Amino acid sequence: MSFLEEDLPFGDLTSEILPDKNIIAYIENLEPCVIAGIEFTRILLNRLGIEYEVHVNDGDEIPEKTKIITLKGNCKKIFEIERAVLNLLMHLSGIATKTRRLVRIAREINPKVKISATRKTIPGLRYFEKKAVEIGGGDTHRYSLSDMVLIKKNHVKIFESIEKAVEYFKSKVSFSKKIEIEVSDVEDAIKAAKLGIDIVMLDNMKPDEVKKVIEILKKLRLRDKVLIEVSGGIDEHNIIEYVKAEPDIISTSAITMKAKPIDMHLVVEKVIE
């Protein structure tokens, strides 16, 4: 409901002046997309008591000018929630569409690789954006800092070495939590894998460096004992090269921070006297 409070702090000056009329209106997309946000739209419309009919489901791939939802009720109520509903559907469908596109590209080469979101999300919208990633076929990764331990390069600087950092965290963290470490070169990646870490994140490393890490791990018979995640500047232009290097996970902020919202609008179909 906070979405509506943002748009209606003191009511809708335009809609309040309108005569009391009931209308039938519909929301449609103006470009092809993977639809996301239907579940949340249902919740919003149910709370407001607006009659509606949903014509598509989250995850459906729909062509342009598909009727997504039909709304029926008081014109004032419908116009008050129009922008909040459209913004949510447009934004989340953009994320789901971009995620689906990257997942398809990657899985044509390696059906097992995971395309994952990061914590780079718009404040206040993370839950919604992560759900859109999931709808698009991606992996949500961490919802918050509470989900797992991720030892980043700045954390390692608190200690004298990767070895001491890993030893410290292993001694402090519950067995129930996975531990991941971020590294930026081949040597540190191998070192981390030898220390028995759960996940090694290769941050901003080139595809050939990722390939080298994985080849060395195979020779050391460590490849099956650690998950390899790659991250940093990965998008349509280079994802194929990273998939070919055979990591387990490709995490990218592009699916949340660079996804273009899908153009949609609301059309009044009929005024009911």
Steps between C-alpha positions, in 0.01 A plus 500: 500500500801731538512516119161671507590726791790630292264599217202606715635692800194726503273328248477526122404858414399400148297187569317650799340758269379240251134392505425162657510266203579132475735393223653194337870552425789277410879499524699394196869481410635691202795267437565124534606392849509243777227615737578541870317668786159339456508343848572837664239677288236251613583574865474875443170481313348259754584735786339791319190303406538560128338239278744354246573214263858387432567368148865390536723345766839594641766352273288500183671628186251729334498690169443875484149633563395208715215574740659431841233598754146632466377728779140584579374752755490862607709715266647699790637188669643358180671825401648536850679165478579513126859626521603286797377184328652592164837595650525170686401288200726694263805483726467136602415383148813676375712308751332166419542560127871582522560208737325256266709628210831445682390161634417382147832618359693328779311173507537442128866438585472362855152392623626479860644850545306733730439865409476681830401842629713706738407731787516797263131580510289813549462560877160381618435292188745211548239236582297592191804519272640167621162339439506639145844342450358168621202535263744560215680174580791645695633428848429750778839462679493684837189693597698668776827502692342252743482215248863386494857611561668676210861596575575789266841648421449781751428243772823315418695823553406482869715187519855433382403245237221302337601201712454689824171653383354161404626336820343777709159486333490121505558508874220753558225399256234236563523177301158590357634795301699486179818705466599672176813701430567761232835484319643686204784281368576139418741446790253615766220295342702178528609590849138553610386171345776313683377648828168319462282804436147430370494755217777698331391817322731603217445875496572699182720223365521447123350186343844353427596546867178328609577213265851471642368484859261220409765304311735516801223394737428199278866399509502534880176298521332790678251602231213294642562627853443870440248716313649759267313828455606768254392861530581846372381676185325199348219563249385395152824616338728258691289238680571229240874516566442466875262205454762325285746528790267263694419677830207380709348845552505825306382789714421832340342825610398566139176306545383731779682829438506511120169337408283737295141526629242359260273767354139453613189713532144494632213548254141585596292262292151594613315736730221325688205729578 
